[in-house]
Amino acid sequence: MSADGKLVRDRIPEIIRASGAEPVTYQADPAEYRRRLREKLLEEVDKFLEADDSSAVEELADILEVVHALAADLGTSKDALETIRAAKAGERGAFADRTIWTGVR
């Protein structure tokens, strides 16, 4: 953890207390929260990229949790985010066909 701390899940202080330690925490203001969420997204993506197949899905779930928090912070619900994702997939496709673009002729 960096000297200035990191964003953690809401129940982490409770879990630390249950282990017999006393966590030192504070609540971020809105600007810091948004910055910390972006940092957390990078952290979780890095963990996913380093994960083996047995832990990759768990890391994806962590990424999704951060994405949902970012969406909420931007004023968008999970359902609205999914609607946008589905519309883009309908218009441009998804990634199921494994298509690699190498240029145009």
Biopython code that builds the backbone (N, CA, C, O; Angstrom):
import numpy as np
from Bio.PDB.StructureBuilder import StructureBuilder

atoms = [
    (1, "MET", "N", (0.859, -1.178, 0.000)),
    (1, "MET", "CA", (0.000, 0.000, 0.000)),
    (1, "MET", "C", (0.899, 1.233, 0.000)),
    (1, "MET", "O", (1.954, 1.251, 0.633)),
    (2, "SER", "N", (0.459, 2.261, -0.723)),
    (2, "SER", "CA", (1.247, 3.489, -0.766)),
    (2, "SER", "C", (1.108, 4.247, 0.559)),
    (2, "SER", "O", (0.220, 3.961, 1.362)),
    (3, "ALA", "N", (1.995, 5.211, 0.767)),
    (3, "ALA", "CA", (2.012, 5.987, 2.013)),
    (3, "ALA", "C", (0.729, 6.764, 2.226)),
    (3, "ALA", "O", (0.354, 7.045, 3.365)),
    (4, "ASP", "N", (0.049, 7.117, 1.135)),
    (4, "ASP", "CA", (-1.194, 7.882, 1.281)),
    (4, "ASP", "C", (-2.436, 6.996, 1.230)),
    (4, "ASP", "O", (-3.548, 7.496, 1.057)),
    (5, "GLY", "N", (-2.252, 5.681, 1.382)),
    (5, "GLY", "CA", (-3.373, 4.764, 1.466)),
    (5, "GLY", "C", (-3.915, 4.354, 0.119)),
    (5, "GLY", "O", (-3.363, 4.698, -0.926)),
    (6, "LYS", "N", (-5.010, 3.610, 0.159)),
    (6, "LYS", "CA", (-5.680, 3.182, -1.059)),
    (6, "LYS", "C", (-7.149, 2.956, -0.769)),
    (6, "LYS", "O", (-7.541, 2.716, 0.373)),
    (7, "LEU", "N", (-7.950, 3.033, -1.802)),
    (7, "LEU", "CA", (-9.376, 2.770, -1.696)),
    (7, "LEU", "C", (-9.584, 1.286, -1.435)),
    (7, "LEU", "O", (-9.008, 0.439, -2.118)),
    (8, "VAL", "N", (-10.415, 0.976, -0.437)),
    (8, "VAL", "CA", (-10.716, -0.415, -0.114)),
    (8, "VAL", "C", (-12.227, -0.614, -0.071)),
    (8, "VAL", "O", (-12.997, 0.342, 0.028)),
    (9, "ARG", "N", (-12.622, -1.863, -0.147)),
    (9, "ARG", "CA", (-14.045, -2.195, -0.059)),
    (9, "ARG", "C", (-14.602, -1.757, 1.298)),
    (9, "ARG", "O", (-13.871, -1.656, 2.284)),
    (10, "ASP", "N", (-15.900, -1.502, 1.323)),
    (10, "ASP", "CA", (-16.557, -0.917, 2.496)),
    (10, "ASP", "C", (-16.387, -1.722, 3.791)),
    (10, "ASP", "O", (-16.313, -1.139, 4.872)),
    (11, "ARG", "N", (-16.326, -3.035, 3.692)),
    (11, "ARG", "CA", (-16.267, -3.856, 4.903)),
    (11, "ARG", "C", (-14.850, -4.146, 5.378)),
    (11, "ARG", "O", (-14.678, -4.811, 6.400)),
    (12, "ILE", "N", (-13.832, -3.670, 4.670)),
    (12, "ILE", "CA", (-12.451, -3.959, 5.067)),
    (12, "ILE", "C", (-12.133, -3.448, 6.474)),
    (12, "ILE", "O", (-11.514, -4.185, 7.241)),
    (13, "PRO", "N", (-12.524, -2.223, 6.855)),
    (13, "PRO", "CA", (-12.251, -1.803, 8.241)),
    (13, "PRO", "C", (-12.878, -2.741, 9.277)),
    (13, "PRO", "O", (-12.257, -3.045, 10.296)),
    (14, "GLU", "N", (-14.086, -3.193, 9.023)),
    (14, "GLU", "CA", (-14.766, -4.130, 9.924)),
    (14, "GLU", "C", (-13.990, -5.444, 10.020)),
    (14, "GLU", "O", (-13.849, -6.006, 11.107)),
    (15, "ILE", "N", (-13.495, -5.926, 8.902)),
    (15, "ILE", "CA", (-12.731, -7.179, 8.869)),
    (15, "ILE", "C", (-11.413, -7.008, 9.630)),
    (15, "ILE", "O", (-10.984, -7.915, 10.342)),
    (16, "ILE", "N", (-10.778, -5.852, 9.479)),
    (16, "ILE", "CA", (-9.532, -5.574, 10.211)),
    (16, "ILE", "C", (-9.800, -5.536, 11.714)),
    (16, "ILE", "O", (-9.032, -6.091, 12.499)),
    (17, "ARG", "N", (-10.898, -4.875, 12.116)),
    (17, "ARG", "CA", (-11.256, -4.822, 13.541)),
    (17, "ARG", "C", (-11.488, -6.219, 14.100)),
    (17, "ARG", "O", (-11.074, -6.521, 15.219)),
    (18, "ALA", "N", (-12.153, -7.076, 13.319)),
    (18, "ALA", "CA", (-12.434, -8.440, 13.761)),
    (18, "ALA", "C", (-11.156, -9.239, 13.974)),
    (18, "ALA", "O", (-11.146, -10.212, 14.728)),
    (19, "SER", "N", (-10.077, -8.828, 13.310)),
    (19, "SER", "CA", (-8.801, -9.525, 13.476)),
    (19, "SER", "C", (-8.029, -9.009, 14.688)),
    (19, "SER", "O", (-6.965, -9.533, 15.018)),
    (20, "GLY", "N", (-8.569, -7.969, 15.359)),
    (20, "GLY", "CA", (-7.938, -7.445, 16.555)),
    (20, "GLY", "C", (-7.136, -6.176, 16.350)),
    (20, "GLY", "O", (-6.571, -5.643, 17.305)),
    (21, "ALA", "N", (-7.074, -5.680, 15.121)),
    (21, "ALA", "CA", (-6.339, -4.444, 14.836)),
    (21, "ALA", "C", (-7.323, -3.296, 14.664)),
    (21, "ALA", "O", (-8.517, -3.517, 14.462)),
    (22, "GLU", "N", (-6.825, -2.090, 14.743)),
    (22, "GLU", "CA", (-7.671, -0.907, 14.552)),
    (22, "GLU", "C", (-7.230, -0.196, 13.265)),
    (22, "GLU", "O", (-6.120, 0.332, 13.199)),
    (23, "PRO", "N", (-8.093, -0.183, 12.247)),
    (23, "PRO", "CA", (-7.732, 0.459, 10.990)),
    (23, "PRO", "C", (-7.745, 1.982, 11.109)),
    (23, "PRO", "O", (-8.541, 2.550, 11.857)),
    (24, "VAL", "N", (-6.873, 2.622, 10.378)),
    (24, "VAL", "CA", (-6.852, 4.077, 10.282)),
    (24, "VAL", "C", (-7.423, 4.411, 8.904)),
    (24, "VAL", "O", (-6.847, 4.044, 7.879)),
    (25, "THR", "N", (-8.563, 5.112, 8.889)),
    (25, "THR", "CA", (-9.254, 5.400, 7.635)),
    (25, "THR", "C", (-9.792, 6.824, 7.634)),
    (25, "THR", "O", (-9.838, 7.485, 8.672)),
    (26, "TYR", "N", (-10.194, 7.280, 6.472)),
    (26, "TYR", "CA", (-10.963, 8.512, 6.331)),
    (26, "TYR", "C", (-11.830, 8.372, 5.095)),
    (26, "TYR", "O", (-11.594, 7.500, 4.259)),
    (27, "GLN", "N", (-12.833, 9.228, 4.977)),
    (27, "GLN", "CA", (-13.724, 9.194, 3.823)),
    (27, "GLN", "C", (-13.243, 10.219, 2.803)),
    (27, "GLN", "O", (-13.066, 11.395, 3.122)),
    (28, "ALA", "N", (-13.035, 9.758, 1.574)),
    (28, "ALA", "CA", (-12.566, 10.629, 0.492)),
    (28, "ALA", "C", (-13.653, 11.613, 0.088)),
    (28, "ALA", "O", (-14.842, 11.300, 0.147)),
    (29, "ASP", "N", (-13.236, 12.800, -0.321)),
    (29, "ASP", "CA", (-14.195, 13.724, -0.917)),
    (29, "ASP", "C", (-14.496, 13.237, -2.333)),
    (29, "ASP", "O", (-13.797, 12.354, -2.833)),
    (30, "PRO", "N", (-15.522, 13.791, -2.996)),
    (30, "PRO", "CA", (-15.924, 13.275, -4.317)),
    (30, "PRO", "C", (-14.802, 13.250, -5.356)),
    (30, "PRO", "O", (-14.701, 12.285, -6.114)),
    (31, "ALA", "N", (-13.968, 14.268, -5.413)),
    (31, "ALA", "CA", (-12.901, 14.298, -6.415)),
    (31, "ALA", "C", (-11.851, 13.220, -6.131)),
    (31, "ALA", "O", (-11.399, 12.528, -7.043)),
    (32, "GLU", "N", (-11.470, 13.088, -4.864)),
    (32, "GLU", "CA", (-10.501, 12.060, -4.522)),
    (32, "GLU", "C", (-11.078, 10.671, -4.765)),
    (32, "GLU", "O", (-10.377, 9.779, -5.243)),
    (33, "TYR", "N", (-12.356, 10.488, -4.437)),
    (33, "TYR", "CA", (-13.012, 9.196, -4.640)),
    (33, "TYR", "C", (-12.946, 8.791, -6.108)),
    (33, "TYR", "O", (-12.597, 7.653, -6.421)),
    (34, "ARG", "N", (-13.278, 9.705, -7.003)),
    (34, "ARG", "CA", (-13.251, 9.392, -8.431)),
    (34, "ARG", "C", (-11.821, 9.054, -8.866)),
    (34, "ARG", "O", (-11.619, 8.107, -9.627)),
    (35, "ARG", "N", (-10.837, 9.807, -8.398)),
    (35, "ARG", "CA", (-9.436, 9.533, -8.735)),
    (35, "ARG", "C", (-9.021, 8.169, -8.201)),
    (35, "ARG", "O", (-8.372, 7.391, -8.901)),
    (36, "ARG", "N", (-9.397, 7.885, -6.968)),
    (36, "ARG", "CA", (-9.025, 6.609, -6.345)),
    (36, "ARG", "C", (-9.710, 5.430, -7.039)),
    (36, "ARG", "O", (-9.121, 4.356, -7.163)),
    (37, "LEU", "N", (-10.955, 5.629, -7.491)),
    (37, "LEU", "CA", (-11.627, 4.566, -8.240)),
    (37, "LEU", "C", (-10.880, 4.254, -9.536)),
    (37, "LEU", "O", (-10.731, 3.089, -9.904)),
    (38, "ARG", "N", (-10.417, 5.279, -10.216)),
    (38, "ARG", "CA", (-9.652, 5.066, -11.452)),
    (38, "ARG", "C", (-8.344, 4.328, -11.146)),
    (38, "ARG", "O", (-7.947, 3.432, -11.892)),
    (39, "GLU", "N", (-7.683, 4.701, -10.062)),
    (39, "GLU", "CA", (-6.467, 3.990, -9.653)),
    (39, "GLU", "C", (-6.782, 2.530, -9.329)),
    (39, "GLU", "O", (-6.030, 1.626, -9.694)),
    (40, "LYS", "N", (-7.904, 2.313, -8.637)),
    (40, "LYS", "CA", (-8.310, 0.960, -8.261)),
    (40, "LYS", "C", (-8.604, 0.131, -9.506)),
    (40, "LYS", "O", (-8.280, -1.056, -9.550)),
    (41, "LEU", "N", (-9.209, 0.740, -10.509)),
    (41, "LEU", "CA", (-9.478, 0.022, -11.751)),
    (41, "LEU", "C", (-8.167, -0.458, -12.378)),
    (41, "LEU", "O", (-8.071, -1.611, -12.799)),
    (42, "LEU", "N", (-7.171, 0.404, -12.442)),
    (42, "LEU", "CA", (-5.865, 0.002, -12.975)),
    (42, "LEU", "C", (-5.255, -1.123, -12.146)),
    (42, "LEU", "O", (-4.707, -2.079, -12.695)),
    (43, "GLU", "N", (-5.352, -1.006, -10.819)),
    (43, "GLU", "CA", (-4.823, -2.043, -9.918)),
    (43, "GLU", "C", (-5.493, -3.387, -10.192)),
    (43, "GLU", "O", (-4.825, -4.415, -10.294)),
    (44, "GLU", "N", (-6.808, -3.366, -10.309)),
    (44, "GLU", "CA", (-7.538, -4.620, -10.522)),
    (44, "GLU", "C", (-7.278, -5.195, -11.906)),
    (44, "GLU", "O", (-7.196, -6.414, -12.057)),
    (45, "VAL", "N", (-7.147, -4.351, -12.910)),
    (45, "VAL", "CA", (-6.818, -4.844, -14.255)),
    (45, "VAL", "C", (-5.431, -5.482, -14.245)),
    (45, "VAL", "O", (-5.233, -6.539, -14.845)),
    (46, "ASP", "N", (-4.479, -4.857, -13.574)),
    (46, "ASP", "CA", (-3.135, -5.442, -13.464)),
    (46, "ASP", "C", (-3.197, -6.814, -12.800)),
    (46, "ASP", "O", (-2.533, -7.752, -13.242)),
    (47, "LYS", "N", (-3.992, -6.929, -11.741)),
    (47, "LYS", "CA", (-4.122, -8.218, -11.055)),
    (47, "LYS", "C", (-4.720, -9.265, -11.994)),
    (47, "LYS", "O", (-4.291, -10.419, -12.005)),
    (48, "PHE", "N", (-5.714, -8.851, -12.781)),
    (48, "PHE", "CA", (-6.320, -9.776, -13.744)),
    (48, "PHE", "C", (-5.281, -10.229, -14.777)),
    (48, "PHE", "O", (-5.190, -11.416, -15.092)),
    (49, "LEU", "N", (-4.510, -9.290, -15.295)),
    (49, "LEU", "CA", (-3.522, -9.622, -16.321)),
    (49, "LEU", "C", (-2.450, -10.576, -15.791)),
    (49, "LEU", "O", (-1.874, -11.345, -16.561)),
    (50, "GLU", "N", (-2.181, -10.535, -14.503)),
    (50, "GLU", "CA", (-1.186, -11.410, -13.888)),
    (50, "GLU", "C", (-1.782, -12.727, -13.401)),
    (50, "GLU", "O", (-1.043, -13.650, -13.057)),
    (51, "ALA", "N", (-3.110, -12.825, -13.369)),
    (51, "ALA", "CA", (-3.780, -14.002, -12.802)),
    (51, "ALA", "C", (-3.687, -15.204, -13.733)),
    (51, "ALA", "O", (-3.629, -15.063, -14.954)),
    (52, "ASP", "N", (-3.674, -16.385, -13.129)),
    (52, "ASP", "CA", (-3.794, -17.596, -13.931)),
    (52, "ASP", "C", (-5.283, -17.906, -14.103)),
    (52, "ASP", "O", (-6.135, -17.240, -13.516)),
    (53, "ASP", "N", (-5.581, -18.908, -14.903)),
    (53, "ASP", "CA", (-6.978, -19.218, -15.206)),
    (53, "ASP", "C", (-7.804, -19.535, -13.960)),
    (53, "ASP", "O", (-9.012, -19.298, -13.950)),
    (54, "SER", "N", (-7.177, -20.063, -12.916)),
    (54, "SER", "CA", (-7.944, -20.440, -11.725)),
    (54, "SER", "C", (-8.420, -19.233, -10.921)),
    (54, "SER", "O", (-9.396, -19.344, -10.179)),
    (55, "SER", "N", (-7.752, -18.081, -11.049)),
    (55, "SER", "CA", (-8.176, -16.896, -10.294)),
    (55, "SER", "C", (-8.635, -15.738, -11.179)),
    (55, "SER", "O", (-9.012, -14.683, -10.670)),
    (56, "ALA", "N", (-8.605, -15.926, -12.491)),
    (56, "ALA", "CA", (-8.953, -14.841, -13.414)),
    (56, "ALA", "C", (-10.403, -14.374, -13.256)),
    (56, "ALA", "O", (-10.671, -13.173, -13.308)),
    (57, "VAL", "N", (-11.327, -15.294, -13.067)),
    (57, "VAL", "CA", (-12.739, -14.906, -12.947)),
    (57, "VAL", "C", (-12.967, -14.077, -11.684)),
    (57, "VAL", "O", (-13.739, -13.119, -11.701)),
    (58, "GLU", "N", (-12.306, -14.440, -10.600)),
    (58, "GLU", "CA", (-12.420, -13.658, -9.358)),
    (58, "GLU", "C", (-11.890, -12.237, -9.575)),
    (58, "GLU", "O", (-12.472, -11.271, -9.083)),
    (59, "GLU", "N", (-10.789, -12.119, -10.312)),
    (59, "GLU", "CA", (-10.242, -10.786, -10.612)),
    (59, "GLU", "C", (-11.186, -10.003, -11.515)),
    (59, "GLU", "O", (-11.320, -8.790, -11.359)),
    (60, "LEU", "N", (-11.841, -10.677, -12.455)),
    (60, "LEU", "CA", (-12.842, -9.999, -13.293)),
    (60, "LEU", "C", (-13.994, -9.465, -12.446)),
    (60, "LEU", "O", (-14.516, -8.381, -12.707)),
    (61, "ALA", "N", (-14.387, -10.234, -11.431)),
    (61, "ALA", "CA", (-15.459, -9.779, -10.535)),
    (61, "ALA", "C", (-15.034, -8.511, -9.799)),
    (61, "ALA", "O", (-15.848, -7.610, -9.592)),
    (62, "ASP", "N", (-13.759, -8.436, -9.402)),
    (62, "ASP", "CA", (-13.257, -7.225, -8.749)),
    (62, "ASP", "C", (-13.289, -6.035, -9.710)),
    (62, "ASP", "O", (-13.654, -4.926, -9.322)),
    (63, "ILE", "N", (-12.909, -6.273, -10.957)),
    (63, "ILE", "CA", (-12.966, -5.212, -11.973)),
    (63, "ILE", "C", (-14.402, -4.731, -12.131)),
    (63, "ILE", "O", (-14.661, -3.529, -12.179)),
    (64, "LEU", "N", (-15.325, -5.671, -12.210)),
    (64, "LEU", "CA", (-16.731, -5.319, -12.374)),
    (64, "LEU", "C", (-17.251, -4.496, -11.201)),
    (64, "LEU", "O", (-18.033, -3.566, -11.394)),
    (65, "GLU", "N", (-16.822, -4.833, -9.990)),
    (65, "GLU", "CA", (-17.226, -4.063, -8.799)),
    (65, "GLU", "C", (-16.759, -2.613, -8.922)),
    (65, "GLU", "O", (-17.506, -1.686, -8.608)),
    (66, "VAL", "N", (-15.523, -2.422, -9.378)),
    (66, "VAL", "CA", (-14.995, -1.071, -9.551)),
    (66, "VAL", "C", (-15.733, -0.349, -10.682)),
    (66, "VAL", "O", (-16.047, 0.835, -10.559)),
    (67, "VAL", "N", (-16.008, -1.052, -11.775)),
    (67, "VAL", "CA", (-16.746, -0.443, -12.890)),
    (67, "VAL", "C", (-18.127, 0.002, -12.429)),
    (67, "VAL", "O", (-18.575, 1.089, -12.792)),
    (68, "HIS", "N", (-18.800, -0.808, -11.647)),
    (68, "HIS", "CA", (-20.125, -0.429, -11.131)),
    (68, "HIS", "C", (-20.024, 0.798, -10.228)),
    (68, "HIS", "O", (-20.880, 1.681, -10.282)),
    (69, "ALA", "N", (-18.983, 0.857, -9.399)),
    (69, "ALA", "CA", (-18.796, 2.029, -8.529)),
    (69, "ALA", "C", (-18.508, 3.278, -9.358)),
    (69, "ALA", "O", (-19.024, 4.354, -9.054)),
    (70, "LEU", "N", (-17.694, 3.148, -10.394)),
    (70, "LEU", "CA", (-17.422, 4.288, -11.285)),
    (70, "LEU", "C", (-18.700, 4.747, -11.982)),
    (70, "LEU", "O", (-18.952, 5.947, -12.090)),
    (71, "ALA", "N", (-19.497, 3.807, -12.451)),
    (71, "ALA", "CA", (-20.754, 4.160, -13.109)),
    (71, "ALA", "C", (-21.661, 4.919, -12.151)),
    (71, "ALA", "O", (-22.242, 5.940, -12.519)),
    (72, "ALA", "N", (-21.784, 4.425, -10.924)),
    (72, "ALA", "CA", (-22.621, 5.095, -9.925)),
    (72, "ALA", "C", (-22.092, 6.494, -9.639)),
    (72, "ALA", "O", (-22.867, 7.441, -9.508)),
    (73, "ASP", "N", (-20.767, 6.621, -9.542)),
    (73, "ASP", "CA", (-20.162, 7.927, -9.285)),
    (73, "ASP", "C", (-20.439, 8.898, -10.435)),
    (73, "ASP", "O", (-20.547, 10.106, -10.223)),
    (74, "LEU", "N", (-20.551, 8.371, -11.634)),
    (74, "LEU", "CA", (-20.860, 9.195, -12.809)),
    (74, "LEU", "C", (-22.363, 9.378, -13.010)),
    (74, "LEU", "O", (-22.792, 9.976, -13.996)),
    (75, "GLY", "N", (-23.161, 8.862, -12.075)),
    (75, "GLY", "CA", (-24.610, 9.047, -12.139)),
    (75, "GLY", "C", (-25.334, 8.031, -12.997)),
    (75, "GLY", "O", (-26.455, 8.279, -13.442)),
    (76, "THR", "N", (-24.704, 6.882, -13.237)),
    (76, "THR", "CA", (-25.288, 5.851, -14.098)),
    (76, "THR", "C", (-25.486, 4.572, -13.295)),
    (76, "THR", "O", (-24.598, 4.159, -12.548)),
    (77, "SER", "N", (-26.632, 3.954, -13.446)),
    (77, "SER", "CA", (-26.905, 2.697, -12.745)),
    (77, "SER", "C", (-26.284, 1.515, -13.490)),
    (77, "SER", "O", (-25.881, 1.636, -14.647)),
    (78, "LYS", "N", (-26.215, 0.367, -12.804)),
    (78, "LYS", "CA", (-25.750, -0.858, -13.446)),
    (78, "LYS", "C", (-26.625, -1.190, -14.648)),
    (78, "LYS", "O", (-26.128, -1.585, -15.702)),
    (79, "ASP", "N", (-27.935, -1.026, -14.476)),
    (79, "ASP", "CA", (-28.858, -1.329, -15.565)),
    (79, "ASP", "C", (-28.649, -0.403, -16.760)),
    (79, "ASP", "O", (-28.662, -0.849, -17.908)),
    (80, "ALA", "N", (-28.458, 0.878, -16.488)),
    (80, "ALA", "CA", (-28.213, 1.822, -17.580)),
    (80, "ALA", "C", (-26.893, 1.513, -18.275)),
    (80, "ALA", "O", (-26.803, 1.598, -19.500)),
    (81, "LEU", "N", (-25.879, 1.159, -17.508)),
    (81, "LEU", "CA", (-24.592, 0.791, -18.081)),
    (81, "LEU", "C", (-24.746, -0.438, -18.974)),
    (81, "LEU", "O", (-24.193, -0.484, -20.073)),
    (82, "GLU", "N", (-25.484, -1.415, -18.510)),
    (82, "GLU", "CA", (-25.725, -2.625, -19.301)),
    (82, "GLU", "C", (-26.501, -2.297, -20.573)),
    (82, "GLU", "O", (-26.230, -2.874, -21.626)),
    (83, "THR", "N", (-27.454, -1.387, -20.490)),
    (83, "THR", "CA", (-28.214, -0.972, -21.674)),
    (83, "THR", "C", (-27.283, -0.345, -22.712)),
    (83, "THR", "O", (-27.391, -0.627, -23.905)),
    (84, "ILE", "N", (-26.373, 0.504, -22.248)),
    (84, "ILE", "CA", (-25.403, 1.132, -23.152)),
    (84, "ILE", "C", (-24.486, 0.072, -23.765)),
    (84, "ILE", "O", (-24.211, 0.099, -24.965)),
    (85, "ARG", "N", (-24.016, -0.861, -22.932)),
    (85, "ARG", "CA", (-23.150, -1.928, -23.427)),
    (85, "ARG", "C", (-23.853, -2.762, -24.483)),
    (85, "ARG", "O", (-23.279, -3.062, -25.530)),
    (86, "ALA", "N", (-25.106, -3.139, -24.207)),
    (86, "ALA", "CA", (-25.870, -3.966, -25.136)),
    (86, "ALA", "C", (-26.132, -3.221, -26.449)),
    (86, "ALA", "O", (-26.065, -3.816, -27.525)),
    (87, "ALA", "N", (-26.429, -1.928, -26.362)),
    (87, "ALA", "CA", (-26.663, -1.139, -27.575)),
    (87, "ALA", "C", (-25.398, -1.086, -28.429)),
    (87, "ALA", "O", (-25.463, -1.246, -29.647)),
    (88, "LYS", "N", (-24.265, -0.865, -27.801)),
    (88, "LYS", "CA", (-22.994, -0.835, -28.544)),
    (88, "LYS", "C", (-22.711, -2.196, -29.171)),
    (88, "LYS", "O", (-22.241, -2.275, -30.306)),
    (89, "ALA", "N", (-22.998, -3.267, -28.431)),
    (89, "ALA", "CA", (-22.790, -4.606, -28.975)),
    (89, "ALA", "C", (-23.718, -4.847, -30.164)),
    (89, "ALA", "O", (-23.327, -5.476, -31.147)),
    (90, "GLY", "N", (-24.943, -4.345, -30.068)),
    (90, "GLY", "CA", (-25.877, -4.489, -31.178)),
    (90, "GLY", "C", (-25.449, -3.712, -32.407)),
    (90, "GLY", "O", (-25.605, -4.187, -33.532)),
    (91, "GLU", "N", (-24.911, -2.522, -32.199)),
    (91, "GLU", "CA", (-24.485, -1.672, -33.311)),
    (91, "GLU", "C", (-23.155, -2.101, -33.915)),
    (91, "GLU", "O", (-22.996, -2.115, -35.136)),
    (92, "ARG", "N", (-22.204, -2.448, -33.060)),
    (92, "ARG", "CA", (-20.834, -2.696, -33.523)),
    (92, "ARG", "C", (-20.363, -4.125, -33.297)),
    (92, "ARG", "O", (-19.280, -4.505, -33.742)),
    (93, "GLY", "N", (-21.182, -4.918, -32.602)),
    (93, "GLY", "CA", (-20.787, -6.280, -32.284)),
    (93, "GLY", "C", (-20.103, -6.341, -30.930)),
    (93, "GLY", "O", (-19.871, -5.324, -30.277)),
    (94, "ALA", "N", (-19.788, -7.566, -30.529)),
    (94, "ALA", "CA", (-19.076, -7.788, -29.267)),
    (94, "ALA", "C", (-17.659, -8.245, -29.613)),
    (94, "ALA", "O", (-17.050, -7.712, -30.541)),
    (95, "PHE", "N", (-17.143, -9.200, -28.899)),
    (95, "PHE", "CA", (-15.810, -9.727, -29.178)),
    (95, "PHE", "C", (-15.838, -11.249, -29.310)),
    (95, "PHE", "O", (-14.792, -11.894, -29.234)),
    (96, "ALA", "N", (-17.011, -11.822, -29.507)),
    (96, "ALA", "CA", (-17.178, -13.272, -29.527)),
    (96, "ALA", "C", (-16.533, -13.938, -30.745)),
    (96, "ALA", "O", (-16.146, -15.104, -30.672)),
    (97, "ASP", "N", (-16.415, -13.225, -31.849)),
    (97, "ASP", "CA", (-15.881, -13.841, -33.074)),
    (97, "ASP", "C", (-14.353, -13.857, -33.141)),
    (97, "ASP", "O", (-13.778, -14.416, -34.075)),
    (98, "ARG", "N", (-13.698, -13.245, -32.154)),
    (98, "ARG", "CA", (-12.232, -13.233, -32.077)),
    (98, "ARG", "C", (-11.590, -12.540, -33.277)),
    (98, "ARG", "O", (-10.492, -12.917, -33.687)),
    (99, "THR", "N", (-12.247, -11.543, -33.840)),
    (99, "THR", "CA", (-11.765, -10.859, -35.029)),
    (99, "THR", "C", (-10.590, -9.943, -34.702)),
    (99, "THR", "O", (-10.665, -9.132, -33.779)),
    (100, "ILE", "N", (-9.504, -10.077, -35.463)),
    (100, "ILE", "CA", (-8.325, -9.222, -35.331)),
    (100, "ILE", "C", (-8.226, -8.363, -36.591)),
    (100, "ILE", "O", (-8.168, -8.901, -37.697)),
    (101, "TRP", "N", (-8.206, -7.060, -36.444)),
    (101, "TRP", "CA", (-8.091, -6.139, -37.570)),
    (101, "TRP", "C", (-6.619, -5.830, -37.810)),
    (101, "TRP", "O", (-5.897, -5.466, -36.882)),
    (102, "THR", "N", (-6.187, -5.973, -39.031)),
    (102, "THR", "CA", (-4.793, -5.706, -39.363)),
    (102, "THR", "C", (-4.613, -4.547, -40.329)),
    (102, "THR", "O", (-3.483, -4.234, -40.703)),
    (103, "GLY", "N", (-5.688, -3.910, -40.737)),
    (103, "GLY", "CA", (-5.579, -2.779, -41.654)),
    (103, "GLY", "C", (-6.671, -2.794, -42.695)),
    (103, "GLY", "O", (-7.650, -3.529, -42.562)),
    (104, "VAL", "N", (-6.514, -1.979, -43.746)),
    (104, "VAL", "CA", (-7.464, -1.914, -44.857)),
    (104, "VAL", "C", (-6.697, -2.010, -46.172)),
    (104, "VAL", "O", (-5.495, -1.751, -46.220)),
    (105, "ARG", "N", (-7.406, -2.388, -47.241)),
    (105, "ARG", "CA", (-6.813, -2.471, -48.580)),
    (105, "ARG", "C", (-7.451, -1.459, -49.479)),
    (105, "ARG", "O", (-7.094, -1.365, -50.654)),
]
sb = StructureBuilder()
sb.init_structure("model")
sb.init_model(0)
sb.init_chain("A")
sb.init_seg("    ")
for serial, (resi, resn, name, xyz) in enumerate(atoms, 1):
    if name == "N":
        sb.init_residue(resn, " ", resi, " ")
    sb.init_atom(name, np.array(xyz, "f"), 0.0, 1.0, " ", f" {name:<3s}", serial, name[0])
structure = sb.get_structure()
